Structure formats: structure tokens, C-alpha cells
Amino acid sequence: MNLSAKTIRFKNITKIDLHPLAKKLYELIIEAYVAGGQEEYLKVISARFDCYPSLPIHNVSLISKGANKYLLIGGCFSPLFNLRELNESNTLFLSYKTSKDNTNTEHKKRIEKDFNQDVVDFIFMDFIRSMSLISLKRPGSIESALRKITQDYNSSIWNEVFDNRRNYLRQADYSELLDMDRNTIKNHSNPL
């Protein structure tokens, strides 16, 4: 990846939205908690940190989309995450950009395409890291939708991380990531 980062200051006029891929993956995680009957856990875990309003419990990664406008590309795959509650007191903000020089128009288009792919790869790597840390009771409930998303957003991350020939997350890779038997993952995909 050819990304470089710097810390930025949050301003009251700063507008942050989720990158479309990050939003889909975040929604899948929340769906999996709900499918596992963990709605109460979601409420308890997010409320648990309300008593530390000045503690930076979030570390989010952003890309600029104009003056004071950003897309969030990392740090959102957690039950603690709430986009509306991000502020300078409880969040560290890292803004990413390409580390390549865009010297001419022809190179600029190629660099932008490479940067967009680096962003997709970055989001998937952050998702992989987060999935290995969260405590879903029925993580298999999102496996087929997750596989579809990883097929729609092609990335070599999957074959690099899991040594497979596919550019998407397979069920075998997902069960390995979660340290679960494949049959357990299959059983989770069945309705309760």
C-alpha cells in the first residue's frame, strides 16, 4: 500500500461519513450481533464508556473528500463505534492520502485508481483485524453476505492473508479467521 497518514484536528464543522464499503461491513457486524441475540450486549458495551468522555477510545482512519469533509475507512468495526459521538476528546483522527507523487494528468488518474484500491485493501485489513477481536455469538450469520461483498470489492488482500487463489473471502478463510469449525459457521447461517 502506498498510503501516508497524519493526525488531524476535529472541528465543529467537520463532516464525516462512512466509506460505502466500511458502511456495508459495519452494518454486517451489527447484524451478526443482533442475529446472535446480543442486542443487550451492544447497549451495555457502548454505554460502558460514556463515563470517560475525554478518553480517546476511538482511533479512526479517514480520507479527505474536500474542505472539512472526510470518509471514514477504519476504526469503525467495533460495538463501541458510534459515528455521531466522535469528537476531539474521545477520538484520534488519522487522515490518509497517497504517498505517490501525482506529477502529471496521466499519472494522476492512475495514482487515483491505485489510491482507491489501497483504500479498499485498507478497509478489508481493518475489518480482518477487528473480526479477530470481536465476540460474536453467531458470526456465521454474515458469512454469505460478507463473501458477496468481498467479491463485489475485489482485493488481493484475501489471497495474500489466507494463501488462496481467490480475491475474496471464502468460508474456509472466515472460519480460520474466527478460529471456528466450518460446520459451526454453516450452522450459524441457518435461521434460529
Secondary structure, 3 states (H helix, E strand, C coil): CCEEEEECCCCCCCEEEECHHHHHHHHHHHHHHHHCCCHHHHHHHHHHCCCCCCCCCEEEEEEECCCCEEEEEECCCCCCCCHHHCCCCCEEEEEEEECCCCCCHHHHHHHHHHHHHHHHHHHHHHHHHHHCCCCCCCHHHHHHHHHHHHHHCCCCHHHHHHCCCCCCCCHHHHHHHHCCCHHHHHHHCCCC
